[in-house]
Amino acid sequence: MKSVRILVINPGSTSTKIAIYDNSVCSLLKTIHHSLAELAPYKTISEQYDFRMSLIMNEIDHDRIDIKAIDIVIGRGGLTYPLKSGVYYINELMVNHCRRGVMGEHASNLGSLIAYEIAQMNPGTIALIADPVVTDEMEDIARVSGHPLFERLSIFHALNQKAVARQHASKLGKLYEELNLIVVHLGGGITIGAHHNGRVIDVNNGLDGEGPFSPERSGTLPVGAVIGLCFSGKYTQDEIRLMVNGQGGLAAYLGTNDAREVEIAINHGDEKSAFYLEAMAYQVSKTIGEMATVLKGKIDGILITGGIAYDRKLMAQIRERVEFIAPVSVYPGQDELKALAMNALMVARGEVEAIVYDKTGF
């Protein structure tokens, strides 16, 4: 079988990653970081499309990548309507749903838009997503919010959580489907999932106000105070949404959404930065404890991944609070690019059948 060249696009809240894979070998890897100042002019994620697309195309031109030689473009799946785990063709309906933000605003929405646009430049190139952030395996009891007008939703780092869980299972000589795991993704957003025999049966909606605060999200807030703020007349709906997602968390407390800057400040003796980073570790640990009850205390491991997992002091603070629950394993960074590429390769080899996206609501 001829070599398959795959372009991988992974827009995150604070960065855009691209990679080229020739079969399973990565021949190019680039990370483009975005500061708060760069993103500030854009009121919505969809408005960032031209900005991020131009940066990607500049990298492609700089590295002399021949678009016509790309067989598959695969993007990080965005906020479409809820889907089962799998690989999906990007079609116009999916693009429309991601552009409209039918399930909310998130940088991953741009993954589908950009991958589809690049694939359109070369007839014969296909565009895919895999294990999107709306992957939904939650048990019905986990959907109950406390009021019938509201239902808890499954929006999380499905691709990376599952990739790391499978990697960990392989190290143990077991199948992912045989284990109970708590998987923590620490990035611009933070999600913590209870993995039971290969299914994520409960997880916090890290996009829309659940769980720990993160570099740019407020997480769970005191509801009464939020209601008061909403009706105070001081803020618009869009401004309050930005407080929850985009300008919350460390960005609100410390003026930066870059955990690396916070770590540098702490190393220079900044006590305020140290306090709020420890508070984030405290909230992450509390949510791990919640997920331990979901799995009824039968837990084979706690896995911590994502870009912030490189911070050793933060890892020590979390480990100190949760290692009594189960062994803690840290997998710094993320395997999302490789996971996406491997999903695309399996489609190219006929090992997995891509699904046509046809969701019109739920």
N, C-alpha and C positions, 0 to 999 in steps of 0.2 A: 504494500500500500504506500502511495506517495506521501511525502511529508505534509503535514497540515500546519499551516501558519495561522496563529490565533492572536488577535489583538484584544487585550483585556482592559476594560475601563471601570474604575472604581472611584466614584466621587463620594467623599466623606464630608462631614460637616466642616472640617478645618483643613482638608487637603483633597487633591485629586491624584490618584495613582494610575499609572498606565504600565502595561507590560506587553512584550511580544514573546510568545511561546512557539517554538518549532517542535511539534509533537509535545513531549513532556519537558523539554529543555527550555529554560528561560534565557533568552538572548538579549533582552533589554528590560530594564526596570527603572522607572522614574517616579519620584514623588514630588508633587508641586504643592507647597504649603500656602495657605491663605490666611492672612491676618484679619482681625476684626475690622481694621481700617479699609482693607481691600473689599470686604464683603458689605460694609456699611451702606453703600449707595443702593443696594438691592433690597427692596422691601419684601420680596418673595423669593423662594428657591428658583422658581421657573424663570425669574428675571436674570438669574445668574448664567443662563444657558449660553448666551453669546460669549460672555467673559470666559467661562470654562472651556467652551469649544475652541476658542481662539488659542488658549494656552496649550491645549492638547495638539491642535494642528501645528502650532509652532514647534513643539517637541518632535512631532512626526517629520516635519520638514528639516529640522536641525539634524536629526539622526538618519535622514535620507531613507525613510521607510517608504517602500513602494506600496501604496494603497491597493493597487491592482494585484499584488501578490498575497493579500490577506484573504484567507478562506472563510474565517468566522470572526465576527466581532461579538464579544460577549460582555454585557454590562452588569453591574450590580443591580439586582431587581429592586424596584421602588414600591411606592404605596399604591398598588392597584387594589382591586377588591380582594378579599382573602382567598388564598390558594393553597392547595395541598403541596407538599414538598415535591420538587421536580425541576426539569428544564423546560423552558417555554420559548416559543418563537415570539419575537417582538413584531407586532403588527400595528396597523394604524389605530386600532381600538385601544391597545395598550398605551401607545404614545399619547393618545387623547386623554386617557385616564390619568396618566402620570403628569401631563401638562396641567390638567385641571386640579390635580391633587385631590382625587375623589376620597381618599382616606387620610389626607393631611399633607403637610409640607415636610419634605426631607430631601437632603442632598442626593440620596439614592434614586429619587425620581429622575434625576438628570442622567443616570446610567443608561436607562432605556432610551431616552431621547437622543443622546449622543451616539450610542452604539447603532441605533437605527439610521441616523443621518449619515454616519460614515459608511455603513453597509450600502446605502443607496448610491454612493459614489461609484460603486463597482458592481455591475450586474453579475449575479452569481454568488456574491458574498452574502452569507446569512447572518442575521442578528438574533442573539439569544440572551436570556437571563437564566439564573438558576437559584433555587432556594431564596426567593425574595424575602424582604423584611416582613411581609404580611403572611408568611408561612404560618398556618394555623393548625395546631395539633392539641389545643387546649381541651381539657375535660370540661363538661358542662358545668360542674360545680364551681370551677375556677372562673367562669364567666359572670357569676353573680356579683353585682356591685354593692347591693344594699338598697337599691330602688329600681323598680321595673322600667323606668324611663332611661336607665343607663345600663349598658352592658360592657364588661371588661373586654378589651380587644387584644389580640396577639400581634404586636408589632415589636420586632426585636432583631438582633444581629444573627439571624438564622444561619446564614451561610458560614460565618466564622465559628459560631458556637458548635455547629454540627461537625465541621472540619476538625476542630481541635478535639472534640469528644471522640471522633473516630481515630485520630492520631494517638490519643491517650490509650484507647482500648487496644490498639495494635501493639503499643509498648508493653501492655500487660499480657499480650497473647490471647486476648479475648475479643469478642464482637461487641460493637457499640450497643447492639440490641440486647446484650446480656447484662448491662450495667445500669446502676442508678448513679447519676452524676449531678452536681450543681456546677453550672458553667457561668463564669462571670466575664463579660466583655467590658473592658474599660477603654473608652475612646471619647470622642466628642459627646457621645451619649453613652449611658451605662445601662446594660440589660443583664439580668440574672435569671437563668432558666433552670427549672427542675426537669431533668432528662430521665425518663423512666422507660427502660427497655427500648430505646431508640426513638421515643416520642417526647416532645417538649410539652408536658402536660400542664405547666403553669409558668408564666414569665411576666415580669413587669413591663408595662408599655412605656418604654424609656423615651418615646417621642413626645407623649402628650400628658405628662404630669403624673407619673407613677414612679415610685422607687427612689433611689438615692439621687441627690443632685450631682451634676457632672460639670465638666469644664464650661458648658454653655446652656445647660438645662436645669430648671429649678427643682425637678422631681416633685414628690408629694409635698403639697403646701397646706397650711391650715385653711380648711374650706371656708369657715366663717369669715376670716380676714379677706380671702379672695373675693367672696360675694360682696363684701363691703366696698372693696376697691372697684369692682365692676360697676357699682351703682354710685360711685362717688362723683362722677362727672368729670374727673380729672384726666381720665385716660380713654382712648378709643379701644375698640375690640382688638384691632391689630397691634396696638401698643402693649396690651396685656398679654396677647399671644407671644409677643417677642420676649416678655419677661419670663414666660414659661419655657420657651424654646428659641434659643438664639442669643439672648442677652441675660440669661439666668445663671445660676451656679457660680463657678469661679469668675466668670466674666462680670457678673454683678458685684461680687464681693471684692474682687482684686483688679478688675479692669482688663483682664486678659483671658482668652479661651485656650491659651497654649500652656499645657501642663509643664512643658520644658522650661518656660520662663518662670513659672512658679517654683520649680525645683531649684533653679539658679538663684532666685531671690532668697529661698530658704538657706541655701549654702552660704549666702552672704549675711545671714543672721536676721532675716526679716521674720519677726515673730507672728505678724498678722498672717502672712502666707502660710507659715507652719501650722497655725491654728486651723485655718479653713481647709487645708489639705487633710489634716487629721480628722476634721469633721466629715469630710467626704469618705474617708476610710471607715469611720464610725458608722455612717449610713449604709455603706456597702455591706459591712459586716452584719448589720441588723437584717438586711434583706436576705442575705445568705441564711441567717437563722430562720426566717420565714419559710424559705424553700426547703429547709431541713424538715419542717413539720409536714410539708406537702408530701415528701417522700417517707414520712413516718419514721424518720431516724435511720432508715436503711440506706446508707450512702457509701458508695465505693470510692468517691473522691470529690474534692472541690478543685476545679480547674479555673485558673485566672489567666486571661489573655487580653489582647488589645495593646495599643501603643503605650498606654500609661503603665502597663505591667513592667516596663523597664525601670520604673522608679523603685529601687530596692527598699528605701525607707517606708514608702507607702505599702509595699508588699509585706514588710515586717509588721506594720501596724494592723493590717488585715489578718495576717496569719496568727498573731497573738490572740485575737478575739475569736477565731473560728476553728483553729486546728484541733480543738477538742471534739468537734463534730465529725471530722473525717480528714484523711491526709490531704494536704494542700500541694498542688503542682502548678507551677507558673510557666506559661508559654508566651513569652513576650512577643509583641508585634501581632501580626495577624496573617493567616494563611488564605485570606479571601482571594487574592489574585491567582494563586496556584489552584485553589478549589474551583474557581470559575473556569480556569483553563482546562482542568481535568474533566469538568462536566462537558465543556465544548468538545474535547477530544473524544469522549465516550459517544457523543452524538455523531461525530464524524466517522467513527469506527462502527457505528450501528449497534453499540452495546446498550445504549439508552435511546429511547424514542422521545423526541421533543414534542411538547404538547402545544396545541393551538390555543391561544388565549381568547376566550369568548365570554368572559364574565361581563354581565350587563347590570349587575347590582346584587345585593344580598339582603 
